[in-house]
Every structure is written in C-alpha cells, then in structure tokens.
Amino acid sequence: HVQLVESGGGSVQPGGTLRLSCQVSVPIRSTSCMAWFRQSPGGPREGIASILTLDASTHYAPSVLGRFTISQDDSENILHLEMSGLKPEDAGTYYCAADFRGSRGMTTSQALAAWWYTDWGQGTQVTVS
C-alpha cells in the first residue's frame, strides 16, 4: 500500500503562483501513472494533470494547459504541480493520486479520470482570491 501526502496548499492572489507537492512512500517510478485532481465544494473530482511515471509524459486539462506543470522527482519520490497565473476557478482541494496497473496507450481523458486511480492522498486546499 502506498501513502501519498500532499502539501503546499494555501491562499494566493489571482495571477499568483503556487507549488504543490505529493510525497510518495514508494519509488515513484514503481507507479504506472500519477495525477493531480481538484474538487470544489459540492462538485466532482476533476483531473488537472497526469504524468506517466516511467517516461514522464504528461497530460493536462485544457483549462490549465500552459499554466500548470506536473513533474516528478525520482530521487526524492515527490510529485509536483507548479501552478502559475492562478484564477479563482482554480481554487479547491487538490488531491494526489496513483495507479499501478499500467498506462500504455492512455489518452488524456483516461489519464485524468478519477475512477482509474486506486490510491489517494488526503488533499491540500488552494484558495485564489
């Protein structure tokens, strides 16, 4: 069982930047794919960005493409989400997720689907105002 612990959430003004981190308790390359999801109060858990951890290829939701960057630190086993140009619509609780079942041929929609992921962190809150 893998433990995922998010950190880095906080309050930022519109247009600001923020970096989220997810500490992974196993070698990050032992996962198949990892992702960041955002959930607003009363809303669904939406896929924001995903990374296929073997080759570091990435997928992004159209709303964050060009503003957010997902990356992995293989030496420290940390998943990062660098967010810039933050908008009020980016606010919510951000969750780190992992899957171990393989990622070959995944489309962006599949890589950002919450139902696919088997392990989740506790979330970290981001406020933009």
N, C-alpha and C positions, 0 to 999 in steps of 0.2 A: 504494500500500500504506500502510495506517495503522498507526502504532505506538501501543500502549497500555501505559502504565507505571503500575502500582498502587503505592500507598504508604499508610502509616498503620496497618498491622497491628501487633499487639503483644499483650501479656498484660494482662488485666483481670479483676477480681473479679466474681463473679455480681452482677447488678444494676447494673453499671457501664455506662459509655458509651464509644463509640469512633467516630471518623470515618475512613472510608476515602476515598481519592482516586484517580482514574484520569486521568492526563494524556493527552490525545488530540492527536495530531500534525497533525490537520486540523481545520477548523472543525467544531465538534461538531454543528451543525445540518446539515452535509452528510451525516451518517449518517441512516439511517432509524430505527433503534432501538438502544438500548444497554441493557446489563443487567449485574447482578452475580450470580455463581454461587458456590456453596460446595461444596467437596469435602472430605469426611472421609477419613482413611486407609482404603483398601480399598473406599470407597463411590463412588457415582456423582456426577457433577457436577450439582448441583441448582440450579434457578433460584430466586433470592431476591427480586429486584426488577428491574423493567424500566421504561424510560422511552422514549416515542416522541418523538424529539428535535425534531420540527417544532412540535408543540403542547404538549409537556411533560406529556402524560397519562401516568399511571403504572399499573403492575400490581405486585401483591405476592403472595408466597406466603402462605397463611393463617397459617402459623406465625410470621410476622414482622409481619403487619398490625397497625398501631397502635404498633409498637415501632421499626421501621426506616423511614427516609425516604430515597428516592432523589431526586436533583436534579441539574441541570446548570448550570454557569456558562458562559454563552455568550461572555462577554468573555475568559475565560482558557482556554476549551475544556477544562474539567475536569468529570468526572463524580464525584459524591459519593455516599456511602452513610453516613448518620448512623444509628448503632445505639445504642439505649438499652435498659435493662432486660435486659442480656445474660444468657443462660443457658448452662450447659455445652453444651447441644445446638447452640448457635450456633458453636461452635469449628470450625475447619477452615481450609483455604486458600481465600481469596476471589479470584476472577478477574473481571476486567472484560472485556466482550465487546461487539462492534459488528457491525451488519449494514447493508448499503446497498441492499437490494432492495425496500424498500417495506414499509409497516406498516399499510396501510388495512384495517380490519376485523379486526385481530388480537384474538383472545381472550387471556385471562390465561394459559391453558395454552400457547398458541402463543408468546406473548411470553417465557415462561420456559422454553422448550425449548432445550436446549443445541445440538441439531443444526441449528437455524436460523441460528446465528451463525457468521460467516465469519472474524472476526478476534478474537484473544485476547491478553490481557496475560500476564505471567509469573506472576502471583499474589502475594498477600501473606498471611501467616499470622496467624490470630487464635486466641488461647488464652484460655479462660474457666475459671478455677479459683480 
